[in-house]
């Protein structure tokens, strides 16, 4: 009974993470279309939510990587999965608070790896899988998107340079509807699968699935797709502003190439089962489309802040996951530990929100 309750808690936490992944990464999909006025905000978000849902059903290779390619599924426990999810959710909320488009994917992987290190030691981490399927793609993907977008925008400007600005802009805005839809579909195929993989890990730890070759149940696919779609529809407006206007002042041609380049890279990675960061990819595409026009078009300070958040994501989420697991184990593990961790998070969130909403003291009060 206690094990079933803990499994339900872990599944709820996984779907909560999936929801935060949706509203955190909405900007990746819609910011370019909104900033160039290719689509009105609510319509762009609705299209992204629907296609995120559909995309989740197109492949399960990334889910298989998460479930069996990064940590030893035979050593996983429900407490480890829960602690890893805590690390991911906390990092997602923190970066959303500051409007930084960081990677939900790497937050999830970092949280699980950190919790597993504390629980079972380094032998439970599949170093080759972590390096080959997470770290290397994390380095290569944004550079590849940067290069593809940069070359593409130069070709686009050369081809469309003789056209009248008005018709050309309208044409690229229509093209953005297509490339933006492709990007949303690609986001669903890659990002929703991470939650599927983590719930599958929890089912393995619970004993509901075979640890040797776990198959993702249909109810996991449907619930994960629904959670990320709902999160996407809620919209992460803080990050949308960063992606849409704070990196470069984007025109329709740049939005078209950035979206198309990002979609191509993500779909290729999904095909081979790499749990790619869609944030890294589309950010690389946006910067590449701006830098190819002229280097000064990119606000490199904002891009640098994003890069720092990228570098910190896995270790920061890993540290949070490790602390969450340590606290859970300290109070006795089982179901009690995760419930205590959950209570701490709820109380901390309420305190932070109240501190944020409390007005500063008046000058005369401060003087007194």
C-alpha atoms as a printed R data frame, in Angstrom:
    type eleno elety resid chain resno      x      y       z
1   ATOM     1    CA   UNK     A     1  0.000  0.000   0.000
2   ATOM     2    CA   UNK     A     2  2.781  2.439   0.959
3   ATOM     3    CA   UNK     A     3  4.638  1.544  -2.247
4   ATOM     4    CA   UNK     A     4  1.519  2.254  -4.323
5   ATOM     5    CA   UNK     A     5  1.063  5.614  -2.598
6   ATOM     6    CA   UNK     A     6  4.684  6.522  -3.283
7   ATOM     7    CA   UNK     A     7  4.305  5.522  -6.938
8   ATOM     8    CA   UNK     A     8  1.246  7.756  -7.228
9   ATOM     9    CA   UNK     A     9  3.234 10.624  -5.672
10  ATOM    10    CA   UNK     A    10  6.099 10.083  -8.117
11  ATOM    11    CA   UNK     A    11  3.763  9.958 -11.134
12  ATOM    12    CA   UNK     A    12  2.080 13.172  -9.950
13  ATOM    13    CA   UNK     A    13  5.484 14.839  -9.569
14  ATOM    14    CA   UNK     A    14  6.505 13.635 -13.043
15  ATOM    15    CA   UNK     A    15  3.374 15.098 -14.618
16  ATOM    16    CA   UNK     A    16  3.931 18.331 -12.655
17  ATOM    17    CA   UNK     A    17  7.430 18.479 -14.135
18  ATOM    18    CA   UNK     A    18  5.951 17.816 -17.583
19  ATOM    19    CA   UNK     A    19  3.578 20.745 -17.066
20  ATOM    20    CA   UNK     A    20  6.451 23.063 -16.039
21  ATOM    21    CA   UNK     A    21  8.382 21.783 -19.057
22  ATOM    22    CA   UNK     A    22  5.463 22.872 -21.242
23  ATOM    23    CA   UNK     A    23  5.111 26.420 -19.932
24  ATOM    24    CA   UNK     A    24  8.879 26.823 -19.553
25  ATOM    25    CA   UNK     A    25  9.580 25.736 -23.135
26  ATOM    26    CA   UNK     A    26  6.585 27.412 -24.783
27  ATOM    27    CA   UNK     A    27  8.950 30.223 -25.710
28  ATOM    28    CA   UNK     A    28 11.097 27.842 -27.743
29  ATOM    29    CA   UNK     A    29  8.168 27.148 -30.032
30  ATOM    30    CA   UNK     A    30  6.182 30.375 -30.263
31  ATOM    31    CA   UNK     A    31  8.434 33.345 -29.440
32  ATOM    32    CA   UNK     A    32  9.742 33.808 -32.973
33  ATOM    33    CA   UNK     A    33  6.263 33.638 -34.538
34  ATOM    34    CA   UNK     A    34  4.879 36.106 -31.994
35  ATOM    35    CA   UNK     A    35  7.752 38.597 -32.218
36  ATOM    36    CA   UNK     A    36  7.525 38.813 -36.037
37  ATOM    37    CA   UNK     A    37  3.701 38.962 -35.879
38  ATOM    38    CA   UNK     A    38  3.344 35.842 -37.985
39  ATOM    39    CA   UNK     A    39  0.703 34.668 -35.495
40  ATOM    40    CA   UNK     A    40 -1.191 36.312 -32.626
41  ATOM    41    CA   UNK     A    41  0.016 35.074 -29.230
42  ATOM    42    CA   UNK     A    42 -2.965 32.948 -28.179
43  ATOM    43    CA   UNK     A    43 -3.294 31.268 -31.574
44  ATOM    44    CA   UNK     A    44  0.452 30.524 -31.667
45  ATOM    45    CA   UNK     A    45  0.281 28.943 -28.217
46  ATOM    46    CA   UNK     A    46 -2.847 26.933 -29.075
47  ATOM    47    CA   UNK     A    47 -1.206 25.518 -32.222
48  ATOM    48    CA   UNK     A    48  1.939 24.697 -30.245
49  ATOM    49    CA   UNK     A    49 -0.069 22.924 -27.527
50  ATOM    50    CA   UNK     A    50 -1.996 20.776 -30.019
51  ATOM    51    CA   UNK     A    51  1.126 19.813 -31.979
52  ATOM    52    CA   UNK     A    52  3.067 19.110 -28.781
53  ATOM    53    CA   UNK     A    53  0.339 16.626 -27.886
54  ATOM    54    CA   UNK     A    54  0.396 14.980 -31.321
55  ATOM    55    CA   UNK     A    55  4.200 14.886 -31.453
56  ATOM    56    CA   UNK     A    56  4.381 12.898 -28.235
57  ATOM    57    CA   UNK     A    57  2.869  9.901 -30.023
58  ATOM    58    CA   UNK     A    58  5.293  9.816 -32.962
59  ATOM    59    CA   UNK     A    59  8.303  8.160 -31.335
60  ATOM    60    CA   UNK     A    60  9.421  6.482 -28.100
61  ATOM    61    CA   UNK     A    61 13.187  6.335 -28.687
62  ATOM    62    CA   UNK     A    62 13.989  9.238 -26.363
63  ATOM    63    CA   UNK     A    63 11.795  7.705 -23.644
64  ATOM    64    CA   UNK     A    64 13.784  4.479 -23.989
65  ATOM    65    CA   UNK     A    65 17.046  6.413 -23.545
66  ATOM    66    CA   UNK     A    66 15.809  8.076 -20.351
67  ATOM    67    CA   UNK     A    67 14.415  4.794 -19.015
68  ATOM    68    CA   UNK     A    68 17.497  2.644 -19.594
69  ATOM    69    CA   UNK     A    69 20.423  4.545 -21.105
70  ATOM    70    CA   UNK     A    70 21.625  6.972 -18.414
71  ATOM    71    CA   UNK     A    71 21.266  5.299 -15.003
72  ATOM    72    CA   UNK     A    72 21.117  1.638 -14.039
73  ATOM    73    CA   UNK     A    73 17.394  0.878 -14.121
74  ATOM    74    CA   UNK     A    74 17.969 -2.119 -11.857
75  ATOM    75    CA   UNK     A    75 19.262  0.177  -9.086
76  ATOM    76    CA   UNK     A    76 16.560  2.829  -9.391
77  ATOM    77    CA   UNK     A    77 14.125  3.419  -6.528
78  ATOM    78    CA   UNK     A    78 10.983  5.503  -6.295
79  ATOM    79    CA   UNK     A    79 12.749  7.818  -3.831
80  ATOM    80    CA   UNK     A    80 15.507  8.452  -6.391
81  ATOM    81    CA   UNK     A    81 12.993  9.225  -9.132
82  ATOM    82    CA   UNK     A    82 11.060 11.587  -6.873
83  ATOM    83    CA   UNK     A    83 14.211 13.406  -5.741
84  ATOM    84    CA   UNK     A    84 15.353 13.769  -9.362
85  ATOM    85    CA   UNK     A    85 12.007 15.290 -10.301
86  ATOM    86    CA   UNK     A    86 12.287 17.731  -7.401
87  ATOM    87    CA   UNK     A    87 15.663 18.885  -8.704
88  ATOM    88    CA   UNK     A    88 14.229 19.408 -12.194
89  ATOM    89    CA   UNK     A    89 11.079 21.215 -11.057
90  ATOM    90    CA   UNK     A    90 12.963 23.576  -8.730
91  ATOM    91    CA   UNK     A    91 15.445 24.514 -11.492
92  ATOM    92    CA   UNK     A    92 12.624 25.014 -14.024
93  ATOM    93    CA   UNK     A    93 10.760 27.347 -11.676
94  ATOM    94    CA   UNK     A    94 13.913 29.251 -10.733
95  ATOM    95    CA   UNK     A    95 14.965 29.914 -14.341
96  ATOM    96    CA   UNK     A    96 11.375 30.779 -15.315
97  ATOM    97    CA   UNK     A    97 11.297 33.284 -12.438
98  ATOM    98    CA   UNK     A    98 14.298 35.085 -13.937
99  ATOM    99    CA   UNK     A    99 13.124 34.656 -17.526
100 ATOM   100    CA   UNK     A   100 16.066 32.467 -18.565
101 ATOM   101    CA   UNK     A   101 15.400 29.848 -21.267
102 ATOM   102    CA   UNK     A   102 17.283 26.921 -19.728
103 ATOM   103    CA   UNK     A   103 16.940 23.234 -20.561
104 ATOM   104    CA   UNK     A   104 14.131 21.276 -18.874
105 ATOM   105    CA   UNK     A   105 15.619 18.107 -20.362
106 ATOM   106    CA   UNK     A   106 18.993 18.585 -18.754
107 ATOM   107    CA   UNK     A   107 17.351 19.622 -15.488
108 ATOM   108    CA   UNK     A   108 15.516 16.297 -15.397
109 ATOM   109    CA   UNK     A   109 18.608 14.274 -16.276
110 ATOM   110    CA   UNK     A   110 20.755 16.213 -13.809
111 ATOM   111    CA   UNK     A   111 18.225 15.755 -11.008
112 ATOM   112    CA   UNK     A   112 18.021 11.988 -11.498
113 ATOM   113    CA   UNK     A   113 21.799 11.595 -11.816
114 ATOM   114    CA   UNK     A   114 22.398 13.655  -8.654
115 ATOM   115    CA   UNK     A   115 19.884 11.656  -6.639
116 ATOM   116    CA   UNK     A   116 21.278  8.374  -7.953
117 ATOM   117    CA   UNK     A   117 24.845  9.350  -7.035
118 ATOM   118    CA   UNK     A   118 23.837  9.881  -3.410
119 ATOM   119    CA   UNK     A   119 21.665  6.758  -3.321
120 ATOM   120    CA   UNK     A   120 23.868  4.205  -5.083
121 ATOM   121    CA   UNK     A   121 27.196  5.816  -5.940
122 ATOM   122    CA   UNK     A   122 28.887  6.419  -9.305
123 ATOM   123    CA   UNK     A   123 28.643  2.770 -10.395
124 ATOM   124    CA   UNK     A   124 24.891  3.257 -10.947
125 ATOM   125    CA   UNK     A   125 25.538  6.030 -13.504
126 ATOM   126    CA   UNK     A   126 26.024  4.895 -17.098
127 ATOM   127    CA   UNK     A   127 28.860  7.270 -17.938
128 ATOM   128    CA   UNK     A   128 29.080  6.317 -21.590
129 ATOM   129    CA   UNK     A   129 25.367  6.906 -22.124
130 ATOM   130    CA   UNK     A   130 25.448 10.199 -20.198
131 ATOM   131    CA   UNK     A   131 28.397 11.444 -22.230
132 ATOM   132    CA   UNK     A   132 27.354 10.155 -25.641
133 ATOM   133    CA   UNK     A   133 23.616 10.803 -25.473
134 ATOM   134    CA   UNK     A   134 23.440 13.926 -23.307
135 ATOM   135    CA   UNK     A   135 26.682 15.890 -22.928
136 ATOM   136    CA   UNK     A   136 27.992 15.643 -26.501
137 ATOM   137    CA   UNK     A   137 24.617 16.434 -28.118
138 ATOM   138    CA   UNK     A   138 24.253 19.360 -25.697
139 ATOM   139    CA   UNK     A   139 27.479 20.828 -27.071
140 ATOM   140    CA   UNK     A   140 26.930 19.979 -30.724
141 ATOM   141    CA   UNK     A   141 23.217 20.768 -31.159
142 ATOM   142    CA   UNK     A   142 23.219 24.567 -30.550
143 ATOM   143    CA   UNK     A   143 26.371 24.976 -32.663
144 ATOM   144    CA   UNK     A   144 24.770 22.963 -35.465
145 ATOM   145    CA   UNK     A   145 21.548 24.993 -35.242
146 ATOM   146    CA   UNK     A   146 23.611 28.203 -35.208
147 ATOM   147    CA   UNK     A   147 25.466 27.161 -38.371
148 ATOM   148    CA   UNK     A   148 22.373 25.912 -40.217
149 ATOM   149    CA   UNK     A   149 20.401 29.064 -39.373
150 ATOM   150    CA   UNK     A   150 23.314 31.315 -40.308
151 ATOM   151    CA   UNK     A   151 23.815 29.711 -43.725
152 ATOM   152    CA   UNK     A   152 20.066 29.544 -44.315
153 ATOM   153    CA   UNK     A   153 19.448 33.230 -43.598
154 ATOM   154    CA   UNK     A   154 22.237 34.257 -45.980
155 ATOM   155    CA   UNK     A   155 20.676 32.114 -48.713
156 ATOM   156    CA   UNK     A   156 17.222 33.477 -47.943
157 ATOM   157    CA   UNK     A   157 18.393 37.082 -48.117
158 ATOM   158    CA   UNK     A   158 20.154 36.381 -51.425
159 ATOM   159    CA   UNK     A   159 17.092 34.704 -52.936
160 ATOM   160    CA   UNK     A   160 14.514 37.155 -51.607
161 ATOM   161    CA   UNK     A   161 16.668 40.275 -51.722
162 ATOM   162    CA   UNK     A   162 15.135 41.536 -54.971
163 ATOM   163    CA   UNK     A   163 11.556 41.115 -53.832
164 ATOM   164    CA   UNK     A   164  9.474 43.988 -52.495
165 ATOM   165    CA   UNK     A   165  9.676 44.132 -48.688
166 ATOM   166    CA   UNK     A   166  5.917 43.881 -48.155
167 ATOM   167    CA   UNK     A   167  5.215 40.707 -50.138
168 ATOM   168    CA   UNK     A   168  8.459 39.129 -48.916
169 ATOM   169    CA   UNK     A   169  7.574 39.743 -45.278
170 ATOM   170    CA   UNK     A   170  4.071 38.354 -45.759
171 ATOM   171    CA   UNK     A   171  5.512 35.294 -47.455
172 ATOM   172    CA   UNK     A   172  7.967 34.613 -44.654
173 ATOM   173    CA   UNK     A   173  5.239 35.066 -42.049
174 ATOM   174    CA   UNK     A   174  3.171 32.413 -43.818
175 ATOM   175    CA   UNK     A   175  6.291 30.241 -43.929
176 ATOM   176    CA   UNK     A   176  6.704 30.726 -40.186
177 ATOM   177    CA   UNK     A   177  3.329 29.102 -39.604
178 ATOM   178    CA   UNK     A   178  4.729 25.981 -41.295
179 ATOM   179    CA   UNK     A   179  8.167 26.017 -39.635
180 ATOM   180    CA   UNK     A   180  6.667 26.952 -36.270
181 ATOM   181    CA   UNK     A   181  4.283 24.007 -36.531
182 ATOM   182    CA   UNK     A   182  7.188 21.709 -37.380
183 ATOM   183    CA   UNK     A   183  9.078 23.018 -34.363
184 ATOM   184    CA   UNK     A   184  6.095 22.403 -32.065
185 ATOM   185    CA   UNK     A   185  5.740 18.862 -33.415
186 ATOM   186    CA   UNK     A   186  9.464 18.263 -32.924
187 ATOM   187    CA   UNK     A   187  9.273 19.624 -29.369
188 ATOM   188    CA   UNK     A   188  6.503 17.155 -28.553
189 ATOM   189    CA   UNK     A   189  8.403 14.206 -30.012
190 ATOM   190    CA   UNK     A   190 11.466 14.964 -27.887
191 ATOM   191    CA   UNK     A   191 10.432 16.686 -24.668
192 ATOM   192    CA   UNK     A   192  7.247 14.815 -23.741
193 ATOM   193    CA   UNK     A   193  9.179 11.567 -23.990
194 ATOM   194    CA   UNK     A   194 11.446 12.539 -21.105
195 ATOM   195    CA   UNK     A   195  8.507 12.395 -18.724
196 ATOM   196    CA   UNK     A   196  7.421  9.104 -20.274
197 ATOM   197    CA   UNK     A   197 10.902  7.758 -19.605
198 ATOM   198    CA   UNK     A   198 10.962  8.936 -16.001
199 ATOM   199    CA   UNK     A   199  7.524  7.437 -15.245
200 ATOM   200    CA   UNK     A   200  8.700  4.212 -16.872
201 ATOM   201    CA   UNK     A   201 11.707  4.247 -14.525
202 ATOM   202    CA   UNK     A   202  9.319  4.659 -11.593
203 ATOM   203    CA   UNK     A   203  7.229  1.709 -12.789
204 ATOM   204    CA   UNK     A   204 10.401 -0.395 -13.033
205 ATOM   205    CA   UNK     A   205 11.363  0.599  -9.482
206 ATOM   206    CA   UNK     A   206  7.852 -0.282  -8.307
207 ATOM   207    CA   UNK     A   207  8.099 -3.693  -9.954
208 ATOM   208    CA   UNK     A   208  5.295 -3.034 -12.427
209 ATOM   209    CA   UNK     A   209  7.600 -3.286 -15.463
210 ATOM   210    CA   UNK     A   210 10.513 -5.503 -16.428
211 ATOM   211    CA   UNK     A   211 13.862 -3.794 -15.753
212 ATOM   212    CA   UNK     A   212 15.611 -5.515 -18.696
213 ATOM   213    CA   UNK     A   213 13.484 -4.091 -21.522
214 ATOM   214    CA   UNK     A   214 10.794 -1.779 -20.112
215 ATOM   215    CA   UNK     A   215  8.000 -0.833 -22.530
216 ATOM   216    CA   UNK     A   216  6.236  2.511 -22.132
217 ATOM   217    CA   UNK     A   217  2.523  1.907 -21.329
218 ATOM   218    CA   UNK     A   218 -0.086  3.750 -23.391
219 ATOM   219    CA   UNK     A   219 -1.518  5.544 -20.353
220 ATOM   220    CA   UNK     A   220  1.932  7.012 -19.695
221 ATOM   221    CA   UNK     A   221  2.126  8.330 -23.267
222 ATOM   222    CA   UNK     A   222 -1.350  9.896 -23.093
223 ATOM   223    CA   UNK     A   223 -0.880 11.495 -19.664
224 ATOM   224    CA   UNK     A   224  2.577 12.867 -20.537
225 ATOM   225    CA   UNK     A   225  1.342 14.287 -23.840
226 ATOM   226    CA   UNK     A   226 -1.620 15.912 -22.082
227 ATOM   227    CA   UNK     A   227  0.491 17.462 -19.308
228 ATOM   228    CA   UNK     A   228  3.016 19.067 -21.653
229 ATOM   229    CA   UNK     A   229  0.221 20.329 -23.920
230 ATOM   230    CA   UNK     A   230 -1.583 21.950 -20.966
231 ATOM   231    CA   UNK     A   231  1.662 23.499 -19.780
232 ATOM   232    CA   UNK     A   232  2.360 24.818 -23.263
233 ATOM   233    CA   UNK     A   233 -1.082 26.386 -23.486
234 ATOM   234    CA   UNK     A   234 -0.586 28.180 -20.164
235 ATOM   235    CA   UNK     A   235  2.400 29.964 -21.713
236 ATOM   236    CA   UNK     A   236  5.687 31.079 -20.155
237 ATOM   237    CA   UNK     A   237  5.509 34.783 -20.937
238 ATOM   238    CA   UNK     A   238  8.672 35.769 -19.091
239 ATOM   239    CA   UNK     A   239 10.800 33.528 -21.293
240 ATOM   240    CA   UNK     A   240  8.822 34.386 -24.432
241 ATOM   241    CA   UNK     A   241  9.942 38.004 -24.026
242 ATOM   242    CA   UNK     A   242 13.579 36.925 -23.707
243 ATOM   243    CA   UNK     A   243 13.509 34.637 -26.732
244 ATOM   244    CA   UNK     A   244 11.367 36.903 -28.886
245 ATOM   245    CA   UNK     A   245 13.043 40.265 -28.495
246 ATOM   246    CA   UNK     A   246 15.887 40.378 -25.973
247 ATOM   247    CA   UNK     A   247 18.402 38.332 -28.000
248 ATOM   248    CA   UNK     A   248 17.866 39.947 -31.407
249 ATOM   249    CA   UNK     A   249 15.267 42.210 -33.002
250 ATOM   250    CA   UNK     A   250 13.966 39.559 -35.357
251 ATOM   251    CA   UNK     A   251 12.456 39.950 -38.807
252 ATOM   252    CA   UNK     A   252 10.179 37.379 -40.469
253 ATOM   253    CA   UNK     A   253 12.980 35.871 -42.559
254 ATOM   254    CA   UNK     A   254 15.118 35.291 -39.462
255 ATOM   255    CA   UNK     A   255 12.172 33.775 -37.609
256 ATOM   256    CA   UNK     A   256 11.498 31.453 -40.550
257 ATOM   257    CA   UNK     A   257 15.084 30.188 -40.724
258 ATOM   258    CA   UNK     A   258 15.538 29.905 -36.950
259 ATOM   259    CA   UNK     A   259 12.385 27.810 -36.594
260 ATOM   260    CA   UNK     A   260 13.141 25.629 -39.615
261 ATOM   261    CA   UNK     A   261 16.715 24.986 -38.492
262 ATOM   262    CA   UNK     A   262 15.620 24.162 -34.949
263 ATOM   263    CA   UNK     A   263 12.928 21.748 -36.113
264 ATOM   264    CA   UNK     A   264 15.340 19.920 -38.429
265 ATOM   265    CA   UNK     A   265 17.973 19.426 -35.711
266 ATOM   266    CA   UNK     A   266 15.441 18.282 -33.070
267 ATOM   267    CA   UNK     A   267 13.710 15.809 -35.377
268 ATOM   268    CA   UNK     A   268 17.063 14.331 -36.418
269 ATOM   269    CA   UNK     A   269 18.076 13.889 -32.755
270 ATOM   270    CA   UNK     A   270 14.733 12.331 -31.864
271 ATOM   271    CA   UNK     A   271 15.135  9.823 -34.690
272 ATOM   272    CA   UNK     A   272 18.301  8.439 -33.074
273 ATOM   273    CA   UNK     A   273 17.002  8.706 -29.486
274 ATOM   274    CA   UNK     A   274 19.017 11.668 -28.192
275 ATOM   275    CA   UNK     A   275 17.206 13.567 -25.363
276 ATOM   276    CA   UNK     A   276 18.082 16.945 -26.831
277 ATOM   277    CA   UNK     A   277 17.525 20.343 -25.265
278 ATOM   278    CA   UNK     A   278 15.042 22.156 -27.479
279 ATOM   279    CA   UNK     A   279 16.010 25.354 -25.642
280 ATOM   280    CA   UNK     A   280 19.627 25.035 -26.715
281 ATOM   281    CA   UNK     A   281 18.666 24.259 -30.291
282 ATOM   282    CA   UNK     A   282 16.214 27.079 -30.964
283 ATOM   283    CA   UNK     A   283 18.426 29.555 -29.069
284 ATOM   284    CA   UNK     A   284 21.341 28.569 -31.307
285 ATOM   285    CA   UNK     A   285 19.115 29.062 -34.339
286 ATOM   286    CA   UNK     A   286 17.959 32.508 -33.203
287 ATOM   287    CA   UNK     A   287 21.525 33.680 -32.472
288 ATOM   288    CA   UNK     A   288 22.784 32.228 -35.774
289 ATOM   289    CA   UNK     A   289 20.062 33.965 -37.768
290 ATOM   290    CA   UNK     A   290 20.952 37.274 -36.104
291 ATOM   291    CA   UNK     A   291 24.742 36.967 -36.213
292 ATOM   292    CA   UNK     A   292 24.781 36.056 -39.911
293 ATOM   293    CA   UNK     A   293 23.093 39.365 -40.692
294 ATOM   294    CA   UNK     A   294 25.550 41.268 -38.521
295 ATOM   295    CA   UNK     A   295 27.301 40.427 -35.249
296 ATOM   296    CA   UNK     A   296 26.103 43.591 -33.545
297 ATOM   297    CA   UNK     A   297 22.490 42.497 -34.086
298 ATOM   298    CA   UNK     A   298 22.870 39.955 -31.268
299 ATOM   299    CA   UNK     A   299 22.648 41.109 -27.659
300 ATOM   300    CA   UNK     A   300 25.586 39.038 -26.523
301 ATOM   301    CA   UNK     A   301 25.102 39.881 -22.848
302 ATOM   302    CA   UNK     A   302 21.679 38.206 -22.850
303 ATOM   303    CA   UNK     A   303 23.074 35.284 -24.855
304 ATOM   304    CA   UNK     A   304 25.904 34.983 -22.315
305 ATOM   305    CA   UNK     A   305 23.469 34.842 -19.392
306 ATOM   306    CA   UNK     A   306 21.601 32.066 -21.173
307 ATOM   307    CA   UNK     A   307 24.838 30.160 -21.755
308 ATOM   308    CA   UNK     A   308 25.701 30.389 -18.041
309 ATOM   309    CA   UNK     A   309 22.262 28.962 -17.186
310 ATOM   310    CA   UNK     A   310 22.877 26.120 -19.664
311 ATOM   311    CA   UNK     A   311 26.213 25.234 -18.091
312 ATOM   312    CA   UNK     A   312 24.770 25.325 -14.576
313 ATOM   313    CA   UNK     A   313 21.614 23.326 -15.342
314 ATOM   314    CA   UNK     A   314 22.845 19.740 -14.931
315 ATOM   315    CA   UNK     A   315 25.035 20.358 -11.844
316 ATOM   316    CA   UNK     A   316 22.482 22.676 -10.175
317 ATOM   317    CA   UNK     A   317 19.562 20.303 -10.752
318 ATOM   318    CA   UNK     A   318 21.832 17.417  -9.745
319 ATOM   319    CA   UNK     A   319 22.741 19.135  -6.472
320 ATOM   320    CA   UNK     A   320 19.074 19.860  -5.761
321 ATOM   321    CA   UNK     A   321 18.145 16.264  -6.535
322 ATOM   322    CA   UNK     A   322 20.935 15.033  -4.263
323 ATOM   323    CA   UNK     A   323 19.786 17.292  -1.401
324 ATOM   324    CA   UNK     A   324 16.174 16.199  -1.897
325 ATOM   325    CA   UNK     A   325 17.186 12.545  -1.732
326 ATOM   326    CA   UNK     A   326 19.381 13.164   1.322
327 ATOM   327    CA   UNK     A   327 16.550 14.920   3.146
328 ATOM   328    CA   UNK     A   328 14.135 12.157   2.188
329 ATOM   329    CA   UNK     A   329 16.516  9.471   3.476
330 ATOM   330    CA   UNK     A   330 17.257 11.475   6.634
331 ATOM   331    CA   UNK     A   331 13.639 11.433   7.759
332 ATOM   332    CA   UNK     A   332 13.268  7.733   7.083
333 ATOM   333    CA   UNK     A   333 12.764  7.274   3.352
334 ATOM   334    CA   UNK     A   334  9.715  5.332   2.232
335 ATOM   335    CA   UNK     A   335  6.670  7.475   1.627
336 ATOM   336    CA   UNK     A   336  7.344  9.789   4.592
337 ATOM   337    CA   UNK     A   337 10.568 11.190   3.125
338 ATOM   338    CA   UNK     A   338  9.086 12.400  -0.171
339 ATOM   339    CA   UNK     A   339  6.085 13.849   1.671
340 ATOM   340    CA   UNK     A   340  8.431 15.863   3.922
341 ATOM   341    CA   UNK     A   341 10.384 17.087   0.881
342 ATOM   342    CA   UNK     A   342  7.107 18.067  -0.783
343 ATOM   343    CA   UNK     A   343  6.039 19.991   2.330
344 ATOM   344    CA   UNK     A   344  9.367 21.857   2.415
345 ATOM   345    CA   UNK     A   345  8.969 22.845  -1.246
346 ATOM   346    CA   UNK     A   346  5.402 24.063  -0.739
347 ATOM   347    CA   UNK     A   347  6.326 26.137   2.317
348 ATOM   348    CA   UNK     A   348  9.409 27.558   0.575
349 ATOM   349    CA   UNK     A   349  7.374 28.521  -2.483
350 ATOM   350    CA   UNK     A   350  4.737 30.281  -0.383
351 ATOM   351    CA   UNK     A   351  7.403 32.216   1.531
352 ATOM   352    CA   UNK     A   352  9.156 33.240  -1.701
353 ATOM   353    CA   UNK     A   353  5.904 34.408  -3.326
354 ATOM   354    CA   UNK     A   354  4.933 36.425  -0.257
355 ATOM   355    CA   UNK     A   355  8.371 38.023  -0.070
356 ATOM   356    CA   UNK     A   356  8.138 38.895  -3.761
357 ATOM   357    CA   UNK     A   357  4.690 40.478  -3.388
358 ATOM   358    CA   UNK     A   358  5.450 42.439  -0.182
359 ATOM   359    CA   UNK     A   359  5.913 46.158  -1.051
360 ATOM   360    CA   UNK     A   360  9.128 47.860   0.106
361 ATOM   361    CA   UNK     A   361  8.862 50.079   3.216
362 ATOM   362    CA   UNK     A   362  8.136 53.772   2.793
363 ATOM   363    CA   UNK     A   363 11.074 56.139   3.075
364 ATOM   364    CA   UNK     A   364  9.833 57.613   6.357
365 ATOM   365    CA   UNK     A   365  9.339 54.144   7.805
366 ATOM   366    CA   UNK     A   366 12.847 53.128   6.767
367 ATOM   367    CA   UNK     A   367 14.257 56.287   8.338
368 ATOM   368    CA   UNK     A   368 12.423 55.610  11.595
